[in-house]
Amino acid sequence: MEVSWWVELTVRPGYLEDFEQLTGEMVAAARAESGILAYQRFISDDRRTVYMHECYENSEAAASHLRQFAAGFGQRYSTWSKGSAL
């Protein structure tokens, strides 16, 4: 069964460029993972909100991605954003 989620983030003032670079690194790393069906980022016109959509083949692929994300990007990600799952 596919697993997916949307995440809505408000990027802390002054950090959008850094956050864009970080998510670029995240997308590049995700390309090396198996089981990812969609991994997308959208930035609002006012450049204050980032929307991310992720879809995985199954829960095992989603959990593997989350472990890799936490190890490689978790610290910087939490520094620059205030997020909530939709």
MDAnalysis code that builds the backbone (N, CA, C; Angstrom):
import MDAnalysis as mda
import numpy as np

u = mda.Universe.empty(258, n_residues=86, atom_resindex=np.repeat(np.arange(86), 3), trajectory=True)
u.add_TopologyAttr("name", ["N", "CA", "C"] * 86)
u.add_TopologyAttr("resid", np.arange(1, 87))
u.add_TopologyAttr("resname", ["MET", "GLU", "VAL", "SER", "TRP", "TRP", "VAL", "GLU", "LEU", "THR", "VAL", "ARG", "PRO", "GLY", "TYR", "LEU", "GLU", "ASP", "PHE", "GLU", "GLN", "LEU", "THR", "GLY", "GLU", "MET", "VAL", "ALA", "ALA", "ALA", "ARG", "ALA", "GLU", "SER", "GLY", "ILE", "LEU", "ALA", "TYR", "GLN", "ARG", "PHE", "ILE", "SER", "ASP", "ASP", "ARG", "ARG", "THR", "VAL", "TYR", "MET", "HIS", "GLU", "CYS", "TYR", "GLU", "ASN", "SER", "GLU", "ALA", "ALA", "ALA", "SER", "HIS", "LEU", "ARG", "GLN", "PHE", "ALA", "ALA", "GLY", "PHE", "GLY", "GLN", "ARG", "TYR", "SER", "THR", "TRP", "SER", "LYS", "GLY", "SER", "ALA", "LEU"])
u.atoms.positions = np.array([
    [0.832, -1.167, 0.000],
    [0.000, 0.000, 0.000],
    [0.891, 1.250, 0.000],
    [0.549, 2.213, -0.856],
    [1.308, 3.460, -0.923],
    [1.127, 4.277, 0.359],
    [2.167, 5.031, 0.689],
    [2.149, 5.924, 1.840],
    [2.519, 7.310, 1.315],
    [1.745, 8.325, 1.700],
    [2.084, 9.686, 1.258],
    [1.685, 10.701, 2.323],
    [2.261, 11.870, 2.203],
    [1.906, 12.972, 3.085],
    [2.254, 14.295, 2.432],
    [1.561, 15.325, 2.902],
    [1.839, 16.711, 2.562],
    [2.345, 17.383, 3.834],
    [3.352, 18.210, 3.688],
    [3.873, 18.968, 4.825],
    [3.817, 20.445, 4.455],
    [3.349, 21.262, 5.374],
    [3.328, 22.716, 5.194],
    [4.292, 23.320, 6.194],
    [5.219, 24.132, 5.696],
    [6.245, 24.727, 6.551],
    [6.256, 26.234, 6.417],
    [6.430, 26.907, 7.521],
    [6.727, 28.325, 7.506],
    [8.215, 28.440, 7.778],
    [8.948, 29.014, 6.831],
    [10.395, 29.135, 6.980],
    [10.694, 30.382, 7.801],
    [11.575, 30.230, 8.750],
    [11.938, 31.358, 9.611],
    [12.473, 32.512, 8.755],
    [12.121, 33.752, 9.096],
    [12.585, 34.915, 8.324],
    [14.104, 34.898, 8.147],
    [14.534, 35.171, 6.918],
    [15.953, 35.234, 6.617],
    [16.589, 33.898, 6.244],
    [15.817, 32.811, 6.269],
    [16.383, 31.486, 6.021],
    [15.879, 30.811, 4.744],
    [15.074, 31.468, 3.932],
    [14.503, 30.791, 2.777],
    [15.581, 30.311, 1.803],
    [16.567, 31.129, 1.511],
    [17.627, 30.692, 0.585],
    [18.370, 29.475, 1.132],
    [18.687, 29.492, 2.413],
    [19.340, 28.333, 3.034],
    [18.431, 27.109, 2.966],
    [17.134, 27.318, 3.217],
    [16.191, 26.216, 3.185],
    [16.048, 25.654, 1.769],
    [16.037, 26.535, 0.771],
    [15.974, 26.068, -0.616],
    [17.191, 25.204, -0.954],
    [18.361, 25.625, -0.505],
    [19.569, 24.835, -0.734],
    [19.452, 23.477, -0.042],
    [18.990, 23.483, 1.205],
    [18.828, 22.236, 1.952],
    [17.860, 21.298, 1.244],
    [16.713, 21.806, 0.806],
    [15.757, 20.919, 0.151],
    [16.291, 20.432, -1.187],
    [17.136, 21.226, -1.843],
    [17.804, 20.738, -3.049],
    [18.691, 19.542, -2.739],
    [19.408, 19.613, -1.638],
    [20.244, 18.488, -1.195],
    [19.366, 17.283, -0.847],
    [18.223, 17.545, -0.219],
    [17.313, 16.463, 0.159],
    [16.781, 15.747, -1.078],
    [16.408, 16.517, -2.107],
    [15.902, 15.918, -3.340],
    [16.995, 15.082, -4.001],
    [18.208, 15.601, -4.046],
    [19.318, 14.846, -4.643],
    [19.553, 13.536, -3.890],
    [19.517, 13.573, -2.571],
    [19.708, 12.357, -1.777],
    [18.562, 11.379, -1.983],
    [17.351, 11.900, -2.120],
    [16.183, 11.035, -2.306],
    [16.251, 10.271, -3.622],
    [16.897, 10.854, -4.610],
    [17.019, 10.169, -5.911],
    [17.766, 8.848, -5.794],
    [18.624, 8.724, -4.794],
    [19.398, 7.497, -4.604],
    [18.618, 6.427, -3.834],
    [17.477, 6.794, -3.270],
    [16.674, 5.858, -2.481],
    [15.724, 5.073, -3.391],
    [15.382, 3.891, -2.953],
    [14.385, 3.124, -3.699],
    [13.029, 3.269, -3.018],
    [11.970, 3.106, -3.789],
    [10.626, 3.128, -3.232],
    [9.967, 4.488, -3.185],
    [10.625, 5.535, -3.701],
    [10.021, 6.869, -3.707],
    [9.262, 7.059, -5.014],
    [7.987, 7.392, -4.914],
    [7.158, 7.618, -6.089],
    [7.043, 9.101, -6.424],
    [7.056, 9.970, -5.416],
    [6.993, 11.427, -5.617],
    [7.717, 12.100, -4.460],
    [8.447, 13.156, -4.793],
    [9.181, 13.911, -3.777],
    [9.278, 15.323, -4.317],
    [8.344, 16.192, -3.909],
    [8.204, 17.499, -4.522],
    [8.176, 18.614, -3.489],
    [8.606, 19.801, -3.922],
    [8.608, 20.982, -3.071],
    [7.987, 22.130, -3.847],
    [7.137, 22.894, -3.173],
    [6.498, 24.059, -3.765],
    [6.656, 25.224, -2.790],
    [6.928, 26.412, -3.313],
    [7.083, 27.606, -2.475],
    [5.967, 28.577, -2.840],
    [5.295, 29.118, -1.827],
    [4.188, 30.044, -2.064],
    [4.677, 31.310, -2.760],
    [3.758, 32.004, -3.420],
    [4.104, 33.226, -4.135],
    [4.717, 34.278, -3.212],
    [4.273, 34.320, -1.954],
    [4.828, 35.304, -1.023],
    [6.145, 34.837, -0.396],
    [6.574, 33.615, -0.758],
    [7.859, 33.041, -0.352],
    [7.983, 32.861, 1.162],
    [6.854, 32.668, 1.831],
    [6.847, 32.443, 3.272],
    [6.547, 31.002, 3.647],
    [5.888, 30.288, 2.743],
    [5.426, 28.940, 3.058],
    [5.958, 27.958, 2.022],
    [6.409, 26.816, 2.507],
    [6.882, 25.738, 1.641],
    [5.945, 24.553, 1.835],
    [5.517, 23.962, 0.740],
    [4.676, 22.772, 0.759],
    [5.491, 21.626, 0.168],
    [5.489, 20.509, 0.847],
    [6.213, 19.348, 0.350],
    [5.251, 18.172, 0.255],
    [5.359, 17.450, -0.851],
    [4.549, 16.250, -1.055],
    [5.507, 15.088, -1.249],
    [5.265, 14.011, -0.516],
    [6.087, 12.809, -0.625],
    [5.169, 11.602, -0.734],
    [5.545, 10.663, -1.598],
    [4.773, 9.443, -1.772],
    [5.753, 8.276, -1.935],
    [5.464, 7.189, -1.243],
    [6.349, 6.020, -1.211],
    [5.569, 4.770, -1.592],
    [6.282, 3.785, -2.117],
    [5.647, 2.527, -2.527],
    [4.952, 1.819, -1.368],
    [5.546, 1.922, -0.168],
    [4.992, 1.223, 0.992],
    [5.573, 1.821, 2.276],
    [5.115, 1.335, 3.405],
    [5.563, 1.890, 4.686],
    [7.044, 1.632, 4.940],
    [7.564, 0.528, 4.439],
    [8.993, 0.249, 4.611],
    [9.845, 1.307, 3.905],
    [9.473, 1.690, 2.691],
    [10.205, 2.727, 1.955],
    [10.084, 4.075, 2.665],
    [8.885, 4.390, 3.182],
    [8.684, 5.657, 3.894],
    [9.520, 5.702, 5.165],
    [9.525, 4.629, 5.937],
    [10.303, 4.585, 7.178],
    [11.800, 4.677, 6.889],
    [12.259, 4.009, 5.847],
    [13.671, 4.082, 5.471],
    [14.048, 5.520, 5.121],
    [13.185, 6.183, 4.362],
    [13.453, 7.577, 4.008],
    [13.519, 8.459, 5.258],
    [12.596, 8.289, 6.167],
    [12.586, 9.110, 7.380],
    [13.854, 8.909, 8.212],
    [14.332, 7.686, 8.286],
    [15.589, 7.434, 9.013],
    [16.764, 8.137, 8.334],
    [16.828, 8.041, 7.013],
    [17.916, 8.697, 6.280],
    [17.812, 10.213, 6.376],
    [16.590, 10.721, 6.300],
    [16.377, 12.162, 6.436],
    [16.850, 12.656, 7.802],
    [16.447, 11.978, 8.861],
    [16.815, 12.395, 10.220],
    [18.329, 12.405, 10.394],
    [18.985, 11.383, 9.883],
    [20.441, 11.292, 10.032],
    [21.173, 12.359, 9.225],
    [20.685, 12.653, 8.028],
    [21.410, 13.566, 7.151],
    [20.975, 15.012, 7.198],
    [19.722, 15.268, 7.524],
    [19.187, 16.623, 7.385],
    [18.382, 17.131, 8.580],
    [18.062, 16.284, 9.506],
    [17.154, 16.642, 10.588],
    [17.529, 17.886, 11.366],
    [18.780, 18.017, 11.732],
    [19.210, 19.157, 12.541],
    [19.026, 20.477, 11.798],
    [19.532, 20.574, 10.566],
    [19.398, 21.822, 9.802],
    [17.938, 22.110, 9.483],
    [17.183, 21.092, 9.142],
    [15.773, 21.249, 8.797],
    [14.993, 21.866, 9.960],
    [15.206, 21.369, 11.149],
    [14.467, 21.882, 12.300],
    [14.903, 23.284, 12.690],
    [16.119, 23.669, 12.346],
    [16.623, 25.002, 12.660],
    [15.942, 26.072, 11.816],
    [15.621, 25.749, 10.568],
    [15.155, 26.754, 9.630],
    [13.655, 26.778, 9.399],
    [12.937, 25.817, 9.940],
    [11.497, 25.774, 9.625],
    [10.672, 25.565, 10.887],
    [9.402, 25.917, 10.728],
    [8.387, 25.610, 11.727],
    [7.324, 24.849, 10.953],
    [7.204, 23.547, 11.156],
    [6.348, 22.755, 10.279],
    [5.192, 22.085, 10.973],
    [4.257, 21.656, 10.118],
    [3.147, 20.827, 10.599],
    [2.688, 19.953, 9.447],
    [2.352, 18.731, 9.748],
    [1.843, 17.832, 8.714],
    [0.400, 18.185, 8.423],
    [0.026, 18.088, 7.153],
    [-1.364, 18.358, 6.758],
    [-2.170, 17.099, 6.812],
])
